[in-house]
Amino acid sequence: MARRITTQRKVIVTAVAWTIGIVLFFPILWTFLTSFKSEADAIASPPQFLFFHWTTENYLEVQSRSNYFSHFLNSVIISFGSTLLGLIIAVPSAWAMAFSPTKRTKDVLMWMLSTKMMPAVGALIPIYLLFRNTGLLDSRIGLVVVLMLINLPIIIWMLYTYFKEIPGEILEAARMDGASLSKEIIYVLTPMAVPGIASTLLLNIILSWNEAFWTLNLTASKAAPLTTFIASYSSPEGLFYAKLSAASTMAIAPILILGWFSQKQLVRGLTFGAVK
């Protein structure tokens, strides 16, 4: 029997949801508004929310000072490249753990997840020296590999969860029909887990796009993504809030638009297998 939800409960839940949403979105809105202020208005006290002199000079100065499209291209290549490379490795790994588990499968999964618990700075020096000695410092390939390895545990964990929801009998039927291992993964397993793979893809693109620690420490100019582009507006002379906000808005706008248009697929993938 379905549980009845009263109108009062709906109103309360809706109000709480809107409050949480506004609190989470307000920093982005404030950054967007600040990007259209002069530096004087940006540091005015009390803060001016809407009633200020709107200007686009910050965007023009940011573009004239930095090559935005070069940083944007680096971000696209690094985030998409690391995610696709991670999927290539994670799909067969998650398949093996989901459909051919051993006594140590859960221990391996826990060990993989534990690698995310170590502070990134703990591995900075050896990775930096390795990159410097191999010529990967300030290169797109180097960042693609690093970000792929950082996010690989999350990719495998998510795909493992989605694959576990797929009945093993379907794969057994494919084997009885003569499907090889590669065809089983590509033509049977992957199409059935499209929602889960899509949500994993989108989530890891966002994580890679927003990664700042490794991109700031392993790049200088040639492979610098948008996170480095933002950091360049923090100087010893002080913070220029209006220009920093303009740079931040330009950096988050592409991934915000991608998330907005793919939210349905993302939610569908994250809830994949929740209802049987």
Secondary structure, 3 states (H helix, E strand, C coil): CCCCCCHHHHHHHHHHHHHHHHHHHHHHHHHHHHCCCCHHHHCCCCCCCCCCCCCCHHHHHHHHHCCHHHHHHHHHHHHHHHHHHHHHHHHHHHHHHHHCCCCCHHHHHHHHHHHHHCCHHHHHHHHHHHHHHHCCCCCHHHHHHHHHHHHHHHHHHHHHHHHHCCCHHHHHHHHHCCCCHHHHHHHHHHHHCHHHHHHHHHHHHHHHHHCCHHHHHHCCCCCCCHHHHHHCCEECCEECHHHHHHHHHHHHHHHHHHHHHCHHHHHHHHCCCCCC
